[in-house]
Amino acid sequence: MINDSRLNIYLSVNNREQILKIPVPPPEFSVSKPHSNGVFETVSAGQLNLIGTEQLKAISWSSFFPVRDYPFLRDRNDKAWGYLYTIDVWYEQKLPMRLIITGTPINMACTIDDFQYKIKQDGDMWYSISLSEIKLI
């Protein structure tokens, strides 16, 4: 569990023209760093595992966008629907984003792979988001 008061999550587009600070950092996030290893069957040595190249990193987390002002919020610039609208616009416009997680070495260009949300009875919007690294060439 991440319990660091310095940890903040930022998403931005167009060289920080628009910045979204996640109001409620998740208790944890997942990072995937796959490799394209290959397993080959040989006649005499059996199976060989050849180390491949590093593939694109992926990060995902779940949290919520609040509809009211909680004392633990890291950002109070918007409410649930405003945060959702910003992410939806970036997603629909296929804009590459920059993800920065303070207190960690994570600072990467990325795209949204999946964004799901549900509205609870109290009005708060719980969501999960999956992002994949992009290489800017």
C-alpha positions as MATLAB code, in Angstrom:
seq = 'MINDSRLNIYLSVNNREQILKIPVPPPEFSVSKPHSNGVFETVSAGQLNLIGTEQLKAISWSSFFPVRDYPFLRDRNDKAWGYLYTIDVWYEQKLPMRLIITGTPINMACTIDDFQYKIKQDGDMWYSISLSEIKLI';
ca = [
       0.000    0.000    0.000;
       1.278    3.443   -0.892;
       1.016    5.807    2.044;
       3.154    8.775    1.099;
       1.697   12.260    1.465;
       4.061   13.481   -1.279;
       2.588   11.077   -3.831;
       0.512   12.905   -6.418;
      -0.617   11.770   -9.839;
      -0.726   14.181  -12.760;
      -1.997   13.661  -16.297;
      -1.347   16.346  -18.889;
      -1.624   16.945  -22.630;
       0.010   19.237  -25.171;
       3.178   19.924  -23.153;
       1.244   20.733  -19.967;
      -1.261   22.992  -21.738;
      -3.935   21.143  -19.754;
      -3.091   19.433  -16.459;
      -5.304   17.147  -14.419;
      -4.230   16.353  -10.864;
      -5.878   13.198   -9.555;
      -7.866   14.371   -6.506;
      -7.709   11.077   -4.609;
      -4.484    9.130   -5.181;
      -5.114    5.392   -5.152;
      -3.910    3.226   -2.264;
      -1.853    1.309   -4.833;
      -1.122    1.164   -8.551;
       0.122   -1.643  -10.780;
       3.061   -1.403  -13.152;
       3.693   -3.982  -15.866;
       7.084   -4.132  -17.622;
       6.956   -7.060  -20.081;
       9.751   -8.459  -22.236;
       9.349  -10.202  -25.582;
      11.234  -13.326  -24.567;
      11.047  -16.329  -26.845;
      11.056  -20.026  -26.017;
      12.408  -22.322  -28.710;
      12.564  -26.084  -28.870;
      15.898  -27.508  -30.018;
      16.716  -31.031  -31.096;
      19.537  -31.623  -28.621;
      19.223  -29.069  -25.797;
      15.456  -29.091  -25.284;
      13.848  -25.745  -24.679;
      15.820  -22.502  -24.769;
      14.521  -19.194  -23.471;
      16.023  -16.267  -25.349;
      15.841  -12.894  -23.657;
      13.998  -10.430  -25.851;
      13.603   -6.700  -25.819;
      11.708   -4.648  -23.308;
       8.122   -3.944  -24.321;
       5.961   -0.988  -23.440;
       5.261   -0.324  -19.768;
       1.664   -0.234  -18.534;
       0.227    1.336  -15.383;
      -3.232    0.987  -13.894;
      -5.068    2.040  -10.756;
      -8.524    2.499   -9.273;
      -9.817    5.405   -7.228;
     -12.733    7.832   -7.264;
     -13.662   11.316   -8.346;
     -15.576   13.064   -5.554;
     -18.802   15.036   -5.815;
     -18.236   16.765   -2.459;
     -15.295   18.343   -0.674;
     -13.482   15.767    1.455;
     -10.630   16.865    3.760;
      -8.164   14.419    2.132;
      -8.488   15.697   -1.466;
      -5.267   16.593   -3.295;
      -7.119   18.715   -5.846;
     -10.296   20.749   -5.522;
     -10.387   22.328   -9.002;
     -13.289   20.212  -10.196;
     -15.952   17.714   -9.204;
     -16.547   14.171  -10.440;
     -18.182   15.030  -13.774;
     -15.522   17.624  -14.594;
     -12.664   15.143  -14.119;
     -14.555   12.569  -16.163;
     -15.232   15.076  -18.939;
     -11.539   16.043  -19.180;
     -10.383   12.431  -19.444;
     -13.166   11.593  -21.920;
     -12.206   14.502  -24.199;
      -8.532   13.486  -24.185;
      -9.522    9.859  -24.820;
     -11.881   10.692  -27.696;
      -9.377   13.094  -29.294;
      -6.698   10.373  -29.093;
      -4.296   12.773  -27.417;
      -1.015   11.404  -26.081;
      -0.655   12.223  -22.410;
       2.114   12.620  -19.886;
       1.788   10.679  -16.630;
       3.812   11.844  -13.641;
       3.627   10.171  -10.241;
       5.550   12.230   -7.721;
       7.624   10.358   -5.166;
       8.390    7.736   -7.844;
      10.519    7.692  -11.012;
       7.352    7.423  -13.154;
       7.242   10.114  -15.828;
       6.100    8.741  -19.166;
       4.228    9.565  -22.326;
       1.176    7.325  -22.518;
      -2.253    6.615  -23.924;
      -5.434    5.419  -22.259;
      -6.068    1.751  -22.945;
      -9.143    1.414  -20.774;
     -11.219    3.781  -18.659;
     -14.194    2.441  -16.712;
     -16.349    4.216  -14.179;
     -19.464    3.748  -12.099;
     -21.500    6.154  -10.041;
     -22.208    5.153   -6.472;
     -25.396    6.010   -4.606;
     -23.662    8.895   -2.784;
     -22.742   10.435   -6.168;
     -19.000    9.733   -6.048;
     -17.646    8.330   -9.292;
     -15.415    5.269   -8.858;
     -13.149    4.523  -11.786;
     -10.309    2.343  -13.006;
      -7.847    3.443  -15.637;
      -5.164    1.613  -17.612;
      -2.420    3.505  -19.407;
       0.288    2.275  -21.781;
       3.608    3.882  -22.522;
       4.176    5.363  -25.940;
       7.543    6.005  -27.522;
       7.850    9.450  -29.013;
      10.056    9.157  -32.068;
];
